[in-house]
Amino acid sequence: MAERELDVVVVGGGVVGAGTALDAVTRGLSVGLVEARDWASGTSSRSSKLIHGGLRYLEMLDFALVREALRERGLMVQRLAPHLVRPVPFLYPLQHHGWERAYVGSGVALYDTMGLSTGHTRGLPGHRHLSRRHALRLAPALRKDALVGAVQYYDAQVDDARHTMTLVRTAAGYGAHVASRATVTGFLREGERVVGVRVRDVEQGREYAVRARQVVNATGVWTDETQALVGERGQFHVRASKGIHLVVPRDRIHSSTGLILRTEKSVLFVIPWGRHWIIGTTDTDWDLDKTHPAASRTDIEYLLERVNAVLAVPLSREDVEGVYAGLRPLLRGESDATSQLSREHTVAHPVPGLVVVAGGKYTTYRVMAADAVDAAVHGLDRKVAPSCTETVPLAGAEGYHALWNARTSIAAGSGLHVARVEHLLNRYGSLIDEVLALVEADPELGRPLPGADDYLRAEAVYACTHEGALHLEDVLDRRTRISIETFDRGVRVAEECARLMAPVLGWTDEQVRREVDYYLKRVEAERESQEQPDDRTADAVRMGAEEVVPLA
């Protein structure tokens, strides 16, 4: 990146930054993308993992946002990432006779109709009305007195961290220069114009001047801090809202469908996630550490209390496998309630050479990215093609459906069980051949990871050889989701995983020990923070675990 002036440098490796890099490079621009930590290590790995139109935004009469999100949902399911984004059913329990069915039914019908009008709903069934008896057949876990009937509808879900990393990988495949663990320490200026960024490689400790005709700030909840490096007041501010999620084993809730429940503040989702359920989320203001937002005991008890209100067999703290907390980047408004702040995005050009994009939802990342690049193009002195990312499948998407149909023969040829092949296809799509090549070269890599047997040993190696993982937490947190899918939070598998990574990354025995030690201390700090009564004490405890690679 430092060798020549680029057209665009994007700061921030979350879903919007990754999408912006892909949008820019597929328009024929020279592009750099830098991320201070790992890809998706902030908000973009800690979402509800839903690709959805936002059913509750219909109640706020935000029709434009819902329609836009539904179009993006359809594009991802059908064309852009069918291997990563798939339909999931949700049951909305009704608690009142008559009026509630009409009210909810009309809203869900409008939701489906708006999806149809975008022309991208193939693969997502329409809603249906259910009697109480039928609803309880689908979700026997519900208390009989918790509903008088139900409405079932479909949305979609995604492994957010894997999707964001795949966006980065796709952009790199088209020629973008990408670097994680590369933190921006300042902006280059020529008079009032921004002409690039100063970047510190935190792995090697070297600094670089990366020059670019346009810089895009896509740092999400860190937008205000990044703007401060320019020495200019931002035209808008971003407020962080904390949302926490619980992960529990699938057998703790007997249901063949997800659930959506109304709370006094927002809505609560119970989302099927492989052999698990994800329960969330909260929506509270957060003004503490943004790198590692902490979940408190109060947060966890709130979610358990809300979901237990409708479950015949209540959940306890002992049922919780994993807990994660993320921050939504909301455009700061006049309302004190974060749930009322805007989920829409804004793009601004605060000073020449700098574009800022903020706000929005995960689902609409592609629209945000296109708008940001449109703004950057205004600062370039040449004609640039319009966005084409709605027709650019992500890495692994091409051929996914054909390979899915051939999964039995793939299993026979690889020696793996067909269930393993399905798991790999839903994570790697048509890139499955690269993973299977590792197993063919070393059959030991075809065995499951001890203590996290949903994943093969080859996946830990592949995360380093093909997916940019540089540290143990990158693999356990984001390339896999072991850290939230096991009761020990990945402690048992940490040593084995680090030893698989070591030959690829050139680690010494000392580095292996350091990586494992850091991860164990981080898990310990997270567990202790989740026993604290409030945000401030939880944050103080969580910050007791140092960074694996300090930024400063």
C-alpha positions as CSV (number, residue, x, y, z in Angstrom):
1,M,0.0,0.0,0.0
2,A,2.8,2.4,0.8
3,E,4.6,1.9,-2.6
4,R,2.2,4.1,-4.6
5,E,-0.7,6.4,-4.2
6,L,-4.0,4.5,-4.2
7,D,-7.4,5.7,-5.3
8,V,-9.1,4.8,-2.0
9,V,-8.0,3.7,1.4
10,V,-10.7,2.3,3.7
11,V,-10.2,2.4,7.5
12,G,-12.1,-0.3,9.4
13,G,-12.4,-4.0,8.7
14,G,-16.0,-4.5,9.8
15,V,-18.8,-5.4,7.4
16,V,-19.1,-1.8,6.1
17,G,-15.4,-1.3,5.5
18,A,-15.0,-4.7,3.9
19,G,-18.0,-4.0,1.7
20,T,-16.6,-0.6,0.8
21,A,-13.3,-2.2,-0.3
22,L,-15.2,-4.7,-2.4
23,D,-17.4,-2.1,-4.0
24,A,-14.4,0.2,-4.8
25,V,-12.2,-2.5,-6.3
26,T,-14.9,-3.9,-8.5
27,R,-15.4,-0.4,-10.0
28,G,-11.8,-0.6,-11.2
29,L,-10.2,1.5,-8.4
30,S,-7.0,0.8,-6.6
31,V,-7.9,0.1,-3.0
32,G,-6.3,-0.5,0.4
33,L,-8.2,-1.7,3.5
34,V,-6.7,-1.6,7.0
35,E,-8.1,-2.9,10.3
36,A,-6.6,-2.3,13.7
37,R,-7.4,-5.8,15.1
38,D,-8.8,-8.8,13.3
39,W,-11.5,-8.7,10.5
40,A,-14.9,-8.3,12.1
41,S,-13.4,-8.2,15.6
42,G,-15.8,-5.4,16.7
43,T,-19.5,-5.1,16.1
44,S,-19.5,-7.3,12.9
45,S,-18.8,-10.5,14.9
46,R,-21.2,-9.8,17.7
47,S,-24.6,-9.2,16.1
48,S,-27.8,-11.3,16.4
49,K,-26.5,-13.0,13.2
50,L,-29.7,-12.1,11.3
51,I,-30.1,-10.8,7.8
52,H,-33.6,-9.3,8.1
53,G,-35.8,-6.5,7.0
54,G,-36.5,-5.4,10.6
55,L,-40.1,-6.3,11.2
56,R,-40.4,-3.9,14.1
57,Y,-39.3,-1.0,11.9
58,L,-42.7,-1.4,10.1
59,E,-44.3,-0.4,13.4
60,M,-42.2,2.8,13.3
61,L,-43.5,3.3,9.8
62,D,-39.9,3.2,8.4
63,F,-41.1,1.5,5.2
64,A,-38.1,2.7,3.1
65,L,-35.6,1.1,5.5
66,V,-37.5,-2.2,5.6
67,R,-37.9,-2.4,1.8
68,E,-34.2,-1.7,1.3
69,A,-33.2,-4.4,3.9
70,L,-35.6,-7.0,2.4
71,R,-34.1,-6.4,-1.0
72,E,-30.6,-7.0,0.4
73,R,-31.8,-10.1,2.3
74,G,-33.0,-11.6,-1.0
75,L,-29.8,-10.8,-2.9
76,M,-27.7,-12.5,-0.2
77,V,-29.9,-15.6,0.0
78,Q,-30.2,-16.1,-3.7
79,R,-27.1,-14.7,-5.3
80,L,-24.4,-13.1,-3.2
81,A,-23.8,-15.6,-0.4
82,P,-26.1,-18.6,-0.5
83,H,-23.5,-20.7,1.3
84,L,-23.4,-18.2,4.2
85,V,-27.0,-16.8,4.4
86,R,-30.0,-19.1,4.7
87,P,-33.7,-18.8,5.6
88,V,-34.8,-19.4,9.2
89,P,-38.4,-19.6,10.5
90,F,-39.7,-17.6,13.4
91,L,-42.8,-18.0,15.5
92,Y,-44.5,-15.0,16.9
93,P,-46.8,-16.1,19.8
94,L,-50.1,-14.2,20.1
95,Q,-51.3,-13.5,23.6
96,H,-54.7,-11.8,22.8
97,H,-57.7,-13.0,20.9
98,G,-59.0,-11.1,17.9
99,W,-57.2,-7.8,17.5
100,E,-53.6,-9.0,18.0
101,R,-53.9,-11.6,15.2
102,A,-55.2,-9.0,12.9
103,Y,-52.6,-6.4,13.9
104,V,-49.6,-8.8,13.7
105,G,-50.9,-10.6,10.7
106,S,-51.3,-7.5,8.7
107,G,-47.8,-6.4,9.6
108,V,-46.2,-9.7,8.6
109,A,-48.3,-9.8,5.4
110,L,-47.0,-6.3,4.5
111,Y,-43.5,-7.5,5.3
112,D,-43.8,-10.4,2.9
113,T,-45.5,-8.2,0.3
114,M,-42.7,-5.7,0.4
115,G,-40.2,-8.6,0.0
116,L,-42.1,-9.8,-3.0
117,S,-42.1,-6.3,-4.5
118,T,-38.3,-6.2,-4.5
119,G,-38.2,-9.3,-6.7
120,H,-35.8,-11.2,-4.4
121,T,-37.8,-13.5,-2.2
122,R,-37.3,-16.9,-3.9
123,G,-36.3,-19.4,-1.2
124,L,-38.1,-17.7,1.7
125,P,-41.6,-19.1,2.3
126,G,-44.5,-16.8,3.1
127,H,-46.0,-16.4,6.6
128,R,-48.8,-18.5,7.9
129,H,-51.3,-18.2,10.8
130,L,-51.3,-21.0,13.3
131,S,-53.7,-22.2,16.0
132,R,-52.4,-22.7,19.5
133,R,-52.3,-26.4,19.1
134,H,-50.4,-26.2,15.8
135,A,-47.9,-23.7,17.3
136,L,-47.3,-26.0,20.3
137,R,-46.6,-28.8,17.9
138,L,-43.8,-26.7,16.3
139,A,-42.6,-25.3,19.7
140,P,-43.5,-27.7,22.5
141,A,-41.1,-25.7,24.8
142,L,-43.7,-22.9,25.0
143,R,-46.0,-22.7,28.0
144,K,-49.6,-23.4,27.0
145,D,-50.8,-20.3,28.8
146,A,-48.2,-18.1,27.0
147,L,-50.1,-18.0,23.7
148,V,-53.5,-18.3,22.2
149,G,-52.2,-18.8,18.7
150,A,-49.2,-17.7,16.6
151,V,-48.0,-16.3,13.3
152,Q,-44.9,-17.9,11.6
153,Y,-42.7,-16.0,9.1
154,Y,-39.2,-16.4,7.7
155,D,-36.1,-14.2,7.8
156,A,-32.5,-15.2,7.2
157,Q,-29.4,-15.8,9.3
158,V,-25.6,-15.5,8.8
159,D,-22.3,-16.2,10.6
160,D,-21.5,-12.5,10.7
161,A,-17.7,-12.9,11.3
162,R,-17.3,-15.5,8.5
163,H,-19.4,-13.3,6.1
164,T,-17.3,-10.2,6.8
165,M,-14.0,-12.1,6.4
166,T,-15.3,-13.6,3.1
167,L,-16.0,-10.0,1.9
168,V,-12.4,-9.1,2.7
169,R,-11.2,-12.2,0.9
170,T,-13.4,-11.5,-2.1
171,A,-12.1,-7.9,-2.3
172,A,-8.5,-9.2,-2.1
173,G,-9.3,-11.6,-4.9
174,Y,-10.3,-8.7,-7.1
175,G,-7.0,-6.9,-6.3
176,A,-7.6,-4.9,-3.1
177,H,-4.6,-4.7,-0.7
178,V,-5.8,-5.7,2.8
179,A,-4.0,-5.7,6.1
180,S,-5.3,-6.6,9.6
181,R,-3.5,-5.7,12.8
182,A,-2.7,-2.4,11.1
183,T,-3.9,0.6,13.1
184,V,-4.3,4.1,11.8
185,T,-2.4,6.5,14.0
186,G,-3.1,9.7,12.0
187,F,-4.1,11.3,8.7
188,L,-1.7,12.7,6.1
189,R,-2.6,16.3,5.2
190,E,-1.7,18.7,2.3
191,G,-3.2,22.0,3.5
192,E,-6.9,21.3,4.3
193,R,-7.0,18.1,2.2
194,V,-6.6,14.6,3.6
195,V,-4.2,12.7,1.3
196,G,-3.7,9.4,3.2
197,V,-3.2,7.8,6.5
198,R,-0.3,6.8,8.8
199,V,-0.5,3.1,9.6
200,R,1.3,1.2,12.3
201,D,1.8,-2.6,11.7
202,V,1.3,-3.7,15.3
203,E,2.7,-7.2,14.6
204,Q,6.1,-5.8,13.4
205,G,6.1,-2.4,15.0
206,R,6.7,-0.5,11.8
207,E,4.9,2.6,10.6
208,Y,4.0,3.4,7.0
209,A,2.6,6.4,5.1
210,V,-0.2,5.2,2.8
211,R,-1.2,7.9,0.4
212,A,-4.6,7.9,-1.3
213,R,-6.8,10.2,-3.3
214,Q,-9.7,9.5,-1.0
215,V,-9.9,8.0,2.5
216,V,-13.1,6.4,3.8
217,N,-13.7,6.2,7.5
218,A,-15.8,3.1,8.1
219,T,-14.9,2.5,11.8
220,G,-18.4,2.1,13.2
221,V,-18.6,2.8,16.9
222,W,-15.1,4.3,16.7
223,T,-16.1,6.9,14.1
224,D,-15.8,9.8,16.5
225,E,-12.4,8.7,17.7
226,T,-11.1,8.3,14.2
227,Q,-12.5,11.7,13.2
228,A,-10.6,13.2,16.1
229,L,-7.3,12.1,14.5
230,V,-8.2,14.5,11.6
231,G,-8.4,17.4,13.9
232,E,-11.9,18.2,12.7
233,R,-15.3,18.1,14.3
234,G,-17.5,15.5,12.8
235,Q,-20.7,16.5,11.1
236,F,-22.5,13.8,13.1
237,H,-21.8,11.6,16.1
238,V,-22.2,7.9,16.7
239,R,-23.6,6.6,19.9
240,A,-22.9,3.0,21.1
241,S,-25.7,0.8,22.1
242,K,-24.8,-2.5,23.8
243,G,-26.6,-5.7,22.9
244,I,-25.8,-9.0,24.6
245,H,-26.7,-12.5,23.5
246,L,-26.7,-15.9,25.3
247,V,-25.9,-19.2,23.6
248,V,-27.6,-22.4,25.0
249,P,-27.6,-26.0,23.8
250,R,-30.3,-26.9,21.3
251,D,-31.8,-29.6,23.6
252,R,-32.6,-27.0,26.3
253,I,-35.4,-25.5,24.2
254,H,-37.6,-28.1,22.4
255,S,-38.7,-26.3,19.2
256,S,-38.3,-26.7,15.5
257,T,-38.6,-23.0,14.9
258,G,-37.1,-19.8,16.1
259,L,-39.1,-17.4,18.3
260,I,-39.7,-13.7,18.4
261,L,-41.1,-12.2,21.6
262,R,-42.1,-8.7,22.4
263,T,-40.6,-7.1,25.5
264,E,-41.4,-3.8,27.2
265,K,-38.4,-2.1,25.4
266,S,-37.9,-4.0,22.1
267,V,-38.1,-7.6,20.8
268,L,-36.4,-10.7,21.9
269,F,-35.2,-13.4,19.5
270,V,-34.6,-17.1,20.1
271,I,-32.6,-18.1,17.0
272,P,-31.6,-21.6,16.0
273,W,-27.8,-21.8,15.5
274,G,-26.6,-25.3,14.6
275,R,-26.7,-27.4,17.8
276,H,-27.4,-24.3,19.8
277,W,-29.9,-21.4,20.3
278,I,-28.9,-17.7,20.4
279,I,-31.1,-15.6,22.7
280,G,-31.0,-11.8,22.5
281,T,-30.8,-9.0,22.6
282,T,-30.6,-6.1,25.0
283,D,-30.4,-2.4,24.0
284,T,-28.7,-0.2,26.5
285,D,-26.4,2.9,26.2
286,W,-22.7,2.2,26.5
287,D,-20.0,4.7,27.1
288,L,-17.1,2.5,28.4
289,D,-14.5,0.5,26.6
290,K,-15.5,-0.1,23.0
291,T,-13.0,-2.9,22.2
292,H,-14.3,-5.4,24.7
293,P,-17.9,-4.5,25.8
294,A,-18.8,-6.5,28.8
295,A,-22.0,-8.4,29.7
296,S,-23.0,-8.0,33.4
297,R,-25.0,-10.4,35.6
298,T,-27.9,-8.0,35.3
299,D,-27.8,-8.3,31.4
300,I,-27.8,-12.1,31.6
301,E,-30.6,-12.2,34.2
302,Y,-32.7,-9.8,32.1
303,L,-32.6,-12.1,29.0
304,L,-33.2,-15.3,31.1
305,E,-36.2,-13.7,32.8
306,R,-37.7,-12.5,29.5
307,V,-37.3,-15.9,27.7
308,N,-38.4,-17.9,30.8
309,A,-41.7,-16.0,30.8
310,V,-42.8,-18.2,27.9
311,L,-40.9,-21.4,28.4
312,A,-42.5,-24.4,30.1
313,V,-39.1,-25.5,31.4
314,P,-37.1,-22.4,32.4
315,L,-33.5,-21.9,31.6
316,S,-30.9,-21.3,34.3
317,R,-27.4,-19.8,34.3
318,E,-26.0,-23.4,34.2
319,D,-27.6,-23.8,30.8
320,V,-25.7,-20.9,29.3
321,E,-22.7,-22.1,27.1
322,G,-21.6,-18.7,25.8
323,V,-22.2,-15.0,26.3
324,Y,-21.2,-12.2,23.9
325,A,-21.7,-8.5,23.8
326,G,-21.6,-6.1,20.8
327,L,-22.1,-2.4,20.2
328,R,-24.5,-1.0,17.6
329,P,-23.3,2.2,15.9
330,L,-26.3,4.5,16.1
331,L,-26.5,8.0,14.8
332,R,-26.8,10.2,17.8
333,G,-30.2,11.9,18.1
334,E,-32.2,13.8,20.7
335,S,-33.8,10.7,22.2
336,D,-32.3,9.2,25.4
337,A,-33.5,5.7,24.5
338,T,-31.0,4.0,22.2
339,S,-33.7,1.7,20.8
340,Q,-35.3,4.9,19.3
341,L,-32.1,6.1,17.6
342,S,-31.7,5.8,13.8
343,R,-30.7,2.5,12.2
344,E,-30.3,4.4,9.0
345,H,-26.9,5.4,7.7
346,T,-25.3,8.7,6.8
347,V,-22.4,9.5,4.5
348,A,-20.5,12.8,4.8
349,H,-17.5,14.6,3.2
350,P,-16.3,16.6,6.3
351,V,-13.0,17.7,4.7
352,P,-11.6,17.3,1.1
353,G,-10.3,13.8,0.6
354,L,-12.2,12.2,3.5
355,V,-15.5,10.4,3.4
356,V,-17.3,9.2,6.6
357,V,-20.0,6.5,6.6
358,A,-21.8,5.6,9.8
359,G,-25.0,4.1,11.3
360,G,-27.0,1.5,9.4
361,K,-27.6,-2.2,9.9
362,Y,-25.6,-5.3,9.1
363,T,-28.1,-6.3,6.5
364,T,-27.7,-3.1,4.5
365,Y,-23.9,-3.0,4.5
366,R,-23.8,-3.2,0.7
367,V,-25.9,-0.1,0.2
368,M,-23.8,1.8,2.7
369,A,-20.7,0.7,1.0
370,A,-22.0,1.8,-2.5
371,D,-23.0,5.2,-1.0
372,A,-19.6,5.7,0.6
373,V,-17.8,4.9,-2.7
374,D,-20.2,7.2,-4.6
375,A,-19.1,10.0,-2.3
376,A,-15.4,9.1,-2.7
377,V,-15.8,9.1,-6.5
378,H,-16.8,12.7,-6.4
379,G,-13.3,13.5,-5.2
380,L,-11.6,11.7,-8.1
381,D,-10.8,13.4,-11.3
382,R,-12.0,10.7,-13.7
383,K,-15.1,8.8,-14.7
384,V,-15.7,5.7,-12.5
385,A,-18.2,2.9,-13.2
386,P,-21.3,2.6,-10.9
387,S,-21.5,0.0,-8.2
388,C,-21.9,-3.6,-9.5
389,T,-21.7,-5.5,-6.2
390,E,-25.3,-6.7,-6.5
391,T,-24.1,-9.0,-9.2
392,V,-20.7,-10.0,-7.6
393,P,-21.0,-13.3,-5.6
394,L,-18.7,-13.7,-2.6
395,A,-15.9,-16.2,-2.6
396,G,-17.4,-19.7,-2.3
397,A,-20.9,-18.8,-3.7
398,E,-20.4,-19.9,-7.3
399,G,-21.3,-23.5,-7.6
400,Y,-22.5,-23.9,-4.0
401,H,-25.9,-25.3,-5.0
402,A,-24.4,-27.9,-7.3
403,L,-22.0,-29.0,-4.7
404,W,-24.7,-29.2,-2.1
405,N,-26.6,-31.6,-4.4
406,A,-23.4,-33.7,-4.8
407,R,-22.7,-33.7,-1.0
408,T,-23.1,-37.5,-0.8
409,S,-20.6,-38.2,-3.4
410,I,-18.2,-35.6,-1.9
411,A,-18.5,-37.5,1.4
412,A,-17.7,-40.8,-0.3
413,G,-14.7,-39.4,-2.1
414,S,-13.3,-37.6,1.0
415,G,-14.0,-40.3,3.6
416,L,-15.9,-37.8,5.7
417,H,-19.5,-38.3,6.9
418,V,-22.1,-36.5,4.9
419,A,-22.9,-34.3,7.9
420,R,-19.3,-33.1,8.0
421,V,-19.5,-32.2,4.3
422,E,-22.7,-30.3,4.9
423,H,-21.0,-28.4,7.7
424,L,-18.1,-27.5,5.4
425,L,-20.3,-26.5,2.5
426,N,-22.2,-24.1,4.8
427,R,-19.0,-22.5,5.9
428,Y,-16.8,-22.5,2.8
429,G,-19.2,-23.2,-0.2
430,S,-17.3,-24.0,-3.3
431,L,-14.0,-23.4,-1.5
432,I,-14.5,-26.7,0.2
433,D,-12.0,-28.3,-2.1
434,E,-9.2,-26.2,-0.5
435,V,-10.1,-27.6,3.0
436,L,-10.4,-31.1,1.7
437,A,-7.0,-30.8,0.0
438,L,-5.5,-30.2,3.5
439,V,-7.2,-33.4,4.7
440,E,-5.9,-35.3,1.7
441,A,-2.4,-34.2,2.3
442,D,-2.6,-35.0,6.1
443,P,-5.4,-37.3,7.0
444,E,-4.9,-36.4,10.7
445,L,-6.5,-33.0,9.9
446,G,-9.7,-34.8,9.0
447,R,-10.3,-35.6,12.7
448,P,-12.5,-33.3,14.9
449,L,-10.9,-30.9,17.3
450,P,-11.0,-32.5,20.8
451,G,-13.5,-30.5,22.9
452,A,-15.1,-28.8,19.9
453,D,-16.0,-31.7,17.7
454,D,-18.3,-29.7,15.4
455,Y,-15.1,-28.5,13.7
456,L,-12.3,-30.4,12.0
457,R,-8.6,-29.9,12.8
458,A,-8.2,-28.8,9.2
459,E,-10.3,-25.8,9.8
460,A,-7.9,-24.3,12.3
461,V,-5.1,-24.7,9.8
462,Y,-7.1,-23.3,6.9
463,A,-8.0,-20.3,9.0
464,C,-4.3,-19.4,8.9
465,T,-3.4,-20.5,5.4
466,H,-6.4,-18.9,3.6
467,E,-8.4,-16.7,6.0
468,G,-5.9,-14.3,7.5
469,A,-6.0,-15.6,11.1
470,L,-2.9,-14.4,13.0
471,H,-3.8,-15.3,16.6
472,L,-5.5,-18.1,18.6
473,E,-8.4,-15.8,19.5
474,D,-9.0,-15.1,15.7
475,V,-9.6,-18.8,15.2
476,L,-11.6,-19.6,18.4
477,D,-13.7,-16.4,18.3
478,R,-14.3,-15.6,14.6
479,R,-13.1,-18.3,12.0
480,T,-14.9,-20.8,14.2
481,R,-17.4,-19.9,17.0
482,I,-15.9,-22.3,19.5
483,S,-15.6,-19.5,22.2
484,I,-19.4,-19.2,22.4
485,E,-20.5,-22.8,21.5
486,T,-18.8,-24.8,24.3
487,F,-19.4,-24.6,28.0
488,D,-15.7,-24.1,28.7
489,R,-15.5,-21.3,26.1
490,G,-12.8,-23.1,24.1
491,V,-10.4,-23.6,27.0
492,R,-10.0,-27.3,26.4
493,V,-9.2,-27.0,22.7
494,A,-6.9,-23.9,23.0
495,E,-3.6,-25.8,23.3
496,E,-4.4,-28.2,20.4
497,C,-5.6,-25.4,18.2
498,A,-2.5,-23.3,18.9
499,R,-0.2,-26.2,18.0
500,L,-2.0,-26.7,14.7
501,M,-1.5,-23.0,13.9
502,A,2.1,-22.9,15.0
503,P,3.8,-24.4,11.9
504,V,1.8,-22.2,9.5
505,L,2.5,-19.0,11.4
506,G,6.1,-19.9,12.4
507,W,5.4,-19.8,16.2
508,T,8.0,-21.0,18.7
509,D,6.9,-23.0,21.7
510,E,7.1,-19.8,23.7
511,Q,4.7,-18.1,21.3
512,V,2.3,-21.0,21.6
513,R,2.3,-20.7,25.4
514,R,1.8,-17.0,25.2
515,E,-1.2,-17.4,22.8
516,V,-2.8,-20.0,25.0
517,D,-2.1,-18.1,28.2
518,Y,-3.6,-14.9,26.8
519,Y,-6.7,-16.8,25.7
520,L,-7.2,-18.5,29.0
521,K,-6.8,-15.2,30.9
522,R,-9.3,-13.5,28.6
523,V,-11.9,-16.3,29.2
524,E,-11.4,-16.0,32.9
525,A,-11.8,-12.2,32.8
526,E,-15.0,-12.5,30.7
527,R,-16.5,-15.1,33.1
528,E,-15.7,-12.9,36.1
529,S,-17.2,-9.8,34.4
530,Q,-20.4,-11.7,33.8
531,E,-20.8,-12.1,37.6
532,Q,-20.6,-8.3,38.2
533,P,-23.8,-6.4,39.0
534,D,-23.4,-3.5,36.5
535,D,-21.7,-2.2,33.4
536,R,-19.0,-0.3,35.2
537,T,-17.7,-3.1,37.4
538,A,-18.1,-5.6,34.5
539,D,-16.0,-3.4,32.3
540,A,-13.3,-2.9,34.9
541,V,-13.0,-6.7,35.4
542,R,-13.0,-7.5,31.6
543,M,-10.2,-4.9,31.1
544,G,-8.0,-6.9,33.5
545,A,-7.0,-9.2,30.6
546,E,-4.4,-7.6,28.4
547,E,-4.4,-7.5,24.6
548,V,-2.6,-10.3,22.7
549,V,-1.0,-7.6,20.6
550,P,-1.2,-4.1,22.3
551,L,-2.2,-1.4,19.8
552,A,0.1,1.2,21.4
